[in-house]
Amino acid sequence: MKRFQHYILKLSVLLVLIMVFSSAAAAAGKTVVVLPDTGGPLRDIYAAIIEGIKLESQAAVESLFITEDSEPAAVIKQLQNRRATGVITLGTQGQGLAEDLAEHFPTVAGALVAKPENLSGVSLIADPEALFAHLTRLVPQSRRVFVVYSEAENGWLISAARKAAAKYGLELLAHPAKSLRGALREYRKLLIQLAGREDAVWLPIDRNTVDDSVILPLLLKQAWSRNFVLFSSKPSHVKKGALFTFYPDNLGLGRQLVNLLGRQQSGVIDAEFLKSVLVAVNLRTATHLGVSFDAEQKRNIFLLYPPK
């Protein structure tokens, strides 16, 4: 009889625990990640972002794959059927649906190449504060940072960059241009002012002011001969000779999206830069500039070019 009562007691406790955890899961809700059904490296990138979302989220996380033909109404219906309490879209295709989804669910957009408009989201553009923090750690002599940009693409970036530069004791000299031809004129004028490692040129991701066929080769040649620092927001530039660049930390991006979704569920709409980044450095350029690395800096470098 006592054994039976003990069994009933254990069963009751187990049932209570199940109810508690079920209630907690229901309270946390369900986050659905809306993303394109793609293959290759992009699929691996999305998988890592989703892993970061799962690590950070207290809600259940599911994926909903879309195609180029997916209609907003059909996607909304699927999300309602899944009882979604929050939505994270990934990529440009997902962003195309995000505004419609945001009318029905708390929604944030991620893995975007540009600033998200009219909704909460995280761009793949690295936070200028991270760029300048790394510049001053790597080259403590840095005093001035020159950048040529287009207002249409990067006005919001330069506004944030001015505040970040002041925080790190840097003077940001930003020159607007509307086209590659105008940008080339600006670069030729600013090259006259550059003087050694105290000066740096920053290449943002900007279709109107940066290209790899004319402007990048010009700046790489001048940086090598004049010994100023050239760094870039575009990952491929470090392989060609820029001192350093950033790659997205996809797990960190997933975590950032979850935190932004939490704020969006509270009514806050915000566009953010990518905060979690991985550093890549060109060793040949670093050696030429006399830049050395301490043990901590070496541990924080994600990729080295050329590879050893």
GIFENJO-V881647 format. One line per field, one symbol per residue. phi: phi as a letter, one per 30 degrees, with the letter a starting at -180 (. if undefined). psi: psi as a letter, one per 20 degrees, with the letter a starting at -180 (. if undefined). burial: b if it has 24 or more other ideal C-beta (glycine too) atoms within 12 Angstrom, else e. Layout:
phi = ???
psi = ???
burial = ???
This chain:
phi = .dddddddddddddddddddddddddddibccccbddbcieddddddddddddddcddcdbbcbdbbdcdcedddeddddddhdcabbcbidddddcedddddbbebbcbhcdbddciadabddddeeddddddedddbedebbbcbcbcddcbedddeddddddddciccccccdacadddddddddddddddbiddcbcccddaddbbbccbddeddddddddcicdcbbdceddddckddaabcdcddddedddddddedddcjccbcbddccbccbbcdddddddidcbdddddddddbbbddd
psi = ghgghhgggghggghggghghgggghhhapppooqqnrabhhhhghhhghghghhhqirqprqoprrhjpqghhggghhhhilpiqppqprhghhhighghiihqppqqrlqirpppjrqrpqipqphhhghghghggnhiphqpppprphghkghghghhgghghhjkqopnpoqqirhghghggghghhhipnaiiqqpporoohiipqihggghghgghhghikrporqiohihhhiiqgrrqqpohghggghhghhhghhhjjppqpqrphoqpppqohgggghikprprggghhipgqpqqq.
burial = eeeeeeeeeeeeeeeeeeeeeeeeeeeebbbbbbbbeeeeeeeebbbbbbbbbbebbebbbbbbbbeeebebeebbebbeebebbbbbbbbbbbbbbbbbbbeebbbbbbbbebbbeebbbbbbbbbbbbbbbbbbbbbeebbbbbbbbbeebbebbbebbbebbeebebebbbbbbeebeebbebbeebbeebeebbbbbbbbbbebbbbeeebbebbbebbeebebbbbbbbbebbbbbbbbbbbbbbbbbbbbbbbbbbebbeeebbbbbbbbbbbbbbbebbeebebeeeeeeeebbbebbeee
